[in-house]
Structure formats: structure tokens, C-alpha cells
Amino acid sequence: MLFYIQVEGASLADIAAEVGIKKLSIYNHFKGLFAVAGGIIFSFICLTFSMRSLPMGTAYAIWTGIGTVGGALVGMLFFGESKEWRRILFMAMVLAAAIGLKLIS
């Protein structure tokens, strides 16, 4: 069960890195650079540990799925990105696929 927490931590750190990249592109502040570097490093460390117990494909699918949907949600909530229903539908499909891989692993 710990490996799922590790891959979820990796996903959250990936989202933090995405927010840092967005802040760098908007404000050009060094604070964003620290979020990017720290998020990426922590994300890969957690992902590495989770792959000790999870199959590589499953760990990667969960990591990228949560990171993709989380990044899109943060963009919608905090950066004024599109909230079109089709976008939300496809994000739900990405999450469903990641959950499906998790269930059969």
C-alpha cells in the first residue's frame, strides 16, 4: 500500500513542478524555478521507490494520469484556463484508465 502513496506523492510533486513552470512563464520569478527543480527531483525519487513494488507501466500510468489531470485542474482553477465540458470528460477518461490499471495490478 505504501507504493501507491509514493506514486501519488510523485504525482503531486509533478503538479508542483507544473505550477512552477507556469509561474516562470507568467512572472519570470526565481521562486518558480525552485518549485520546478524541487518538484521534479522529489517526483522522480518517489516514482523510483514506487516502482520497487508496482509494475513500471502501472506506476508510470498513475503518475502521468494524476499529473496530467491535476495540472489541468490547477490551470482551470487558478490560471483561468478553459473549463469546457469536453475537456473535463477527457480528464475523467484519463483518471478512469489510471484507476483501471491500478485495479488490475
FIKE-818546 format. One record per residue (C-alpha): x, y, z; residue in three letters. Coordinates in nm, 3 decimals, padded with zeros to 5 digits. Example, Ala and Ser with C-alpha at 12.3 -4.5 7.8 and 13.67 -1.06 7.14 Angstrom:
! residues 2
<atom X="01.230" Y="-00.450" Z="00.780" type="ala"/>
<atom X="01.367" Y="-00.106" Z="00.714" type="ser"/>
***
This chain:
! residues 105
<atom X="00.000" Y="00.000" Z="00.000" type="met"/>
<atom X="00.295" Y="00.234" Z="00.065" type="leu"/>
<atom X="00.391" Y="00.224" Z="-00.302" type="phe"/>
<atom X="00.057" Y="00.380" Z="-00.401" type="tyr"/>
<atom X="00.121" Y="00.665" Z="-00.157" type="ile"/>
<atom X="00.467" Y="00.706" Z="-00.309" type="gln"/>
<atom X="00.335" Y="00.726" Z="-00.665" type="val"/>
<atom X="00.064" Y="00.969" Z="-00.556" type="glu"/>
<atom X="00.332" Y="01.181" Z="-00.385" type="gly"/>
<atom X="00.530" Y="01.172" Z="-00.708" type="ala"/>
<atom X="00.223" Y="01.295" Z="-00.896" type="ser"/>
<atom X="00.162" Y="01.581" Z="-00.653" type="leu"/>
<atom X="00.527" Y="01.685" Z="-00.678" type="ala"/>
<atom X="00.491" Y="01.676" Z="-01.058" type="asp"/>
<atom X="00.191" Y="01.909" Z="-01.032" type="ile"/>
<atom X="00.400" Y="02.145" Z="-00.814" type="ala"/>
<atom X="00.665" Y="02.147" Z="-01.087" type="ala"/>
<atom X="00.399" Y="02.225" Z="-01.349" type="glu"/>
<atom X="00.277" Y="02.520" Z="-01.141" type="val"/>
<atom X="00.636" Y="02.638" Z="-01.111" type="gly"/>
<atom X="00.676" Y="02.625" Z="-01.488" type="ile"/>
<atom X="00.354" Y="02.824" Z="-01.532" type="lys"/>
<atom X="00.469" Y="03.085" Z="-01.279" type="lys"/>
<atom X="00.804" Y="03.110" Z="-01.456" type="leu"/>
<atom X="00.628" Y="03.173" Z="-01.785" type="ser"/>
<atom X="00.400" Y="03.440" Z="-01.638" type="ile"/>
<atom X="00.604" Y="03.620" Z="-01.374" type="tyr"/>
<atom X="00.963" Y="03.517" Z="-01.457" type="asn"/>
<atom X="01.045" Y="03.483" Z="-01.085" type="his"/>
<atom X="01.308" Y="03.254" Z="-00.939" type="phe"/>
<atom X="01.054" Y="03.115" Z="-00.691" type="lys"/>
<atom X="00.904" Y="02.922" Z="-00.979" type="gly"/>
<atom X="01.245" Y="02.776" Z="-01.062" type="leu"/>
<atom X="01.274" Y="02.631" Z="-00.711" type="phe"/>
<atom X="00.927" Y="02.475" Z="-00.741" type="ala"/>
<atom X="01.024" Y="02.322" Z="-01.075" type="val"/>
<atom X="01.355" Y="02.178" Z="-00.956" type="ala"/>
<atom X="01.224" Y="02.059" Z="-00.620" type="gly"/>
<atom X="00.908" Y="01.914" Z="-00.770" type="gly"/>
<atom X="01.093" Y="01.722" Z="-01.039" type="ile"/>
<atom X="01.357" Y="01.585" Z="-00.801" type="ile"/>
<atom X="01.103" Y="01.478" Z="-00.538" type="phe"/>
<atom X="00.872" Y="01.338" Z="-00.805" type="ser"/>
<atom X="01.140" Y="01.113" Z="-00.954" type="phe"/>
<atom X="01.257" Y="00.996" Z="-00.612" type="ile"/>
<atom X="00.902" Y="00.894" Z="-00.513" type="cys"/>
<atom X="00.840" Y="00.733" Z="-00.852" type="leu"/>
<atom X="01.162" Y="00.532" Z="-00.820" type="thr"/>
<atom X="01.058" Y="00.396" Z="-00.482" type="phe"/>
<atom X="00.707" Y="00.312" Z="-00.602" type="ser"/>
<atom X="00.848" Y="00.109" Z="-00.893" type="met"/>
<atom X="01.008" Y="-00.130" Z="-00.646" type="arg"/>
<atom X="00.663" Y="-00.276" Z="-00.581" type="ser"/>
<atom X="00.448" Y="-00.165" Z="-00.875" type="leu"/>
<atom X="00.492" Y="-00.268" Z="-01.237" type="pro"/>
<atom X="00.665" Y="00.006" Z="-01.435" type="met"/>
<atom X="00.372" Y="00.063" Z="-01.671" type="gly"/>
<atom X="00.122" Y="00.090" Z="-01.388" type="thr"/>
<atom X="00.336" Y="00.329" Z="-01.183" type="ala"/>
<atom X="00.404" Y="00.546" Z="-01.486" type="tyr"/>
<atom X="00.036" Y="00.549" Z="-01.592" type="ala"/>
<atom X="-00.079" Y="00.653" Z="-01.246" type="ile"/>
<atom X="00.196" Y="00.916" Z="-01.221" type="trp"/>
<atom X="00.125" Y="01.072" Z="-01.558" type="thr"/>
<atom X="-00.253" Y="01.040" Z="-01.522" type="gly"/>
<atom X="-00.273" Y="01.218" Z="-01.189" type="ile"/>
<atom X="-00.012" Y="01.471" Z="-01.303" type="gly"/>
<atom X="-00.199" Y="01.546" Z="-01.624" type="thr"/>
<atom X="-00.541" Y="01.581" Z="-01.465" type="val"/>
<atom X="-00.404" Y="01.766" Z="-01.163" type="gly"/>
<atom X="-00.217" Y="02.012" Z="-01.382" type="gly"/>
<atom X="-00.528" Y="02.074" Z="-01.592" type="ala"/>
<atom X="-00.741" Y="02.126" Z="-01.280" type="leu"/>
<atom X="-00.490" Y="02.370" Z="-01.131" type="val"/>
<atom X="-00.485" Y="02.554" Z="-01.463" type="gly"/>
<atom X="-00.864" Y="02.577" Z="-01.465" type="met"/>
<atom X="-00.895" Y="02.684" Z="-01.101" type="leu"/>
<atom X="-00.604" Y="02.926" Z="-01.068" type="phe"/>
<atom X="-00.492" Y="03.034" Z="-01.415" type="phe"/>
<atom X="-00.820" Y="03.089" Z="-01.598" type="gly"/>
<atom X="-00.786" Y="02.802" Z="-01.844" type="glu"/>
<atom X="-01.086" Y="02.661" Z="-02.030" type="ser"/>
<atom X="-01.348" Y="02.468" Z="-01.830" type="lys"/>
<atom X="-01.520" Y="02.320" Z="-02.134" type="glu"/>
<atom X="-01.720" Y="02.004" Z="-02.062" type="trp"/>
<atom X="-01.530" Y="01.801" Z="-02.322" type="arg"/>
<atom X="-01.202" Y="01.880" Z="-02.152" type="arg"/>
<atom X="-01.343" Y="01.761" Z="-01.820" type="ile"/>
<atom X="-01.479" Y="01.446" Z="-01.988" type="leu"/>
<atom X="-01.138" Y="01.354" Z="-02.128" type="phe"/>
<atom X="-00.972" Y="01.421" Z="-01.793" type="met"/>
<atom X="-01.221" Y="01.179" Z="-01.636" type="ala"/>
<atom X="-01.127" Y="00.922" Z="-01.901" type="met"/>
<atom X="-00.756" Y="00.961" Z="-01.817" type="val"/>
<atom X="-00.832" Y="00.907" Z="-01.446" type="leu"/>
<atom X="-01.053" Y="00.607" Z="-01.524" type="ala"/>
<atom X="-00.771" Y="00.447" Z="-01.723" type="ala"/>
<atom X="-00.519" Y="00.504" Z="-01.441" type="ala"/>
<atom X="-00.762" Y="00.362" Z="-01.184" type="ile"/>
<atom X="-00.830" Y="00.064" Z="-01.410" type="gly"/>
<atom X="-00.458" Y="-00.015" Z="-01.433" type="leu"/>
<atom X="-00.430" Y="00.021" Z="-01.057" type="lys"/>
<atom X="-00.716" Y="-00.223" Z="-01.001" type="leu"/>
<atom X="-00.574" Y="-00.498" Z="-01.220" type="ile"/>
<atom X="-00.216" Y="-00.471" Z="-01.091" type="ser"/>
***
